[in-house]
Amino acid sequence: MTSVRVVMTLAVCQGWKMWQLNVKNVFFYGEIDKDIFMIPPPGYVSEDHPGYVCKLRKSLYNLKQAPRAWYGKIAEYLQFCGYFASDSDSSLFVKKKGEL
């Protein structure tokens, strides 16, 4: 929250434009880089193979790796768009225009 307060203060003082991003179901968009298996949810268990498990292809909300998977996805996209992560706070991305 310290980074957010500092950036907002700078934006107001300098007249910068700011944008906010809010993605619904954000953790469903992360890609996992390890094999993770789960027990099928109720009603999804196969009658032919009741002991089978599901292999996840994408991240789920309560998965421990979900925040890291999402960060990797959004960081890759923001860097592609010309933003870079701050040295002091990796969750703060900055894009410079013109001379500072």
Backbone torsions as a table, in degrees:
resi	resn	phi	psi	omega
1	MET	NA	-25.8	178.7
2	THR	-61.3	-44.4	179.6
3	SER	-61.9	-40.4	179.8
4	VAL	-62.5	-45.6	-179.9
5	ARG	-63.2	-42.2	-179.6
6	VAL	-64.7	-46.0	-179.1
7	VAL	-64.8	-41.5	179.0
8	MET	-65.2	-38.9	177.4
9	THR	-63.8	-45.4	177.6
10	LEU	-61.4	-42.2	-178.8
11	ALA	-61.9	-42.7	179.3
12	VAL	-66.4	-45.7	-177.7
13	CYS	-67.2	-35.7	-176.2
14	GLN	-96.0	-6.4	-179.3
15	GLY	73.2	28.5	-179.8
16	TRP	-76.2	152.4	172.2
17	LYS	-84.1	141.8	177.7
18	MET	-130.0	147.0	176.0
19	TRP	-128.0	150.4	178.3
20	GLN	-120.1	145.0	178.7
21	LEU	-122.2	126.3	177.1
22	ASN	-131.0	113.6	-177.1
23	VAL	-108.3	122.7	176.9
24	LYS	-75.9	143.6	-179.5
25	ASN	58.2	39.3	-173.1
26	VAL	-55.9	-37.3	-174.8
27	PHE	-75.4	-8.5	177.3
28	PHE	-81.0	-9.1	-176.6
29	TYR	-97.5	-9.0	-179.9
30	GLY	-75.5	144.5	177.3
31	GLU	-103.3	131.6	-178.6
32	ILE	-92.2	146.8	-175.6
33	ASP	-107.2	9.9	178.1
34	LYS	-131.0	160.5	175.5
35	ASP	-77.7	121.4	178.5
36	ILE	-128.1	130.0	-178.8
37	PHE	-116.3	151.8	178.7
38	MET	-142.0	157.2	174.4
39	ILE	-73.1	135.6	-179.8
40	PRO	-59.9	145.6	177.8
41	PRO	-66.8	157.9	178.8
42	PRO	-55.3	138.0	180.0
43	GLY	89.6	-9.4	-178.8
44	TYR	-109.2	-2.8	-177.9
45	VAL	-70.0	131.5	-179.5
46	SER	-75.1	136.6	176.7
47	GLU	-70.5	-32.2	-179.6
48	ASP	-74.9	-31.9	-176.2
49	HIS	-135.0	71.8	-175.0
50	PRO	-67.3	-20.3	-178.6
51	GLY	-91.7	0.8	-178.3
52	TYR	-71.0	154.9	175.0
53	VAL	-119.4	167.3	179.9
54	CYS	-102.1	137.4	173.5
55	LYS	-97.9	124.3	-177.5
56	LEU	-76.8	138.6	173.2
57	ARG	-101.9	-28.8	-179.6
58	LYS	-127.3	166.2	-179.2
59	SER	-73.4	153.9	174.2
60	LEU	-118.0	161.8	-173.1
61	TYR	-57.9	-48.6	-176.0
62	ASN	-90.3	9.4	179.8
63	LEU	-73.2	135.8	-178.6
64	LYS	-58.8	-33.6	-177.2
65	GLN	-83.2	-4.2	-173.9
66	ALA	-59.1	-48.1	180.0
67	PRO	-62.3	-40.9	179.4
68	ARG	-65.9	-40.1	179.4
69	ALA	-63.5	-43.4	178.8
70	TRP	-65.8	-43.8	-180.0
71	TYR	-59.8	-43.2	179.2
72	GLY	-59.6	-40.0	-179.2
73	LYS	-69.5	-48.1	-177.8
74	ILE	-71.6	-35.6	178.7
75	ALA	-64.2	-41.4	178.1
76	GLU	-60.4	-44.8	-179.5
77	TYR	-67.0	-44.8	-179.6
78	LEU	-63.3	-38.7	177.3
79	GLN	-66.3	-36.6	175.1
80	PHE	-60.8	-34.7	-179.4
81	CYS	-83.5	1.7	176.2
82	GLY	101.0	4.7	177.3
83	TYR	-87.2	158.1	173.5
84	PHE	-136.7	149.5	-178.9
85	ALA	-76.8	140.8	177.6
86	SER	-66.8	145.6	176.8
87	ASP	-68.1	-32.4	-176.2
88	SER	-88.0	-22.6	-180.0
89	ASP	-147.4	105.5	-174.5
90	SER	-68.1	-11.8	177.4
91	SER	-89.1	-3.0	177.9
92	LEU	-101.8	119.4	178.5
93	PHE	-109.8	138.6	-174.4
94	VAL	-128.7	144.2	174.3
95	LYS	-129.1	120.7	-178.9
96	LYS	-91.8	139.9	174.0
97	LYS	-128.7	127.6	178.2
98	GLY	73.2	-165.7	-179.1
99	GLU	-86.2	144.2	175.9
100	LEU	-110.3	NA	NA
